[in-house]
Amino acid sequence: MTLDRLTRMLAMKRHEERRADAYRKIQLGGLIVKAGLADLPSNVLLGLLIEGRERLRDPAVADALARRGAREFAT
């Protein structure tokens, strides 16, 4: 394999990784909008997400939130 070909392959891999990252961020943004949280200040939203992450340590809370999310997706 030539250096030029390796360089192109690396560039393509990076491009695909950036595209996947952008797609993931768009999906997460859509969830924020669907949850009605888009108008919150960024610091409040981040605090809410961190609080949720800590609450997810309890499997019962994680299960309840998963069920609630599934109901919201169904509507």
C-alpha angles and dihedrals in degrees: 000000000000125000090243092055092047090050091052092047091051091048091050092049091050090048091052091048091050091048092050090048092050091048091051091050091049090051092050091048089052090054090052090052093045090052090053093243101116094103095054118108111260094246092053092048092049091048090050092051093048090049089051092049090055093047090052089071086082107077091209090057091047091052093048092049092047090053092048091049091049090053090051092050089051092059 
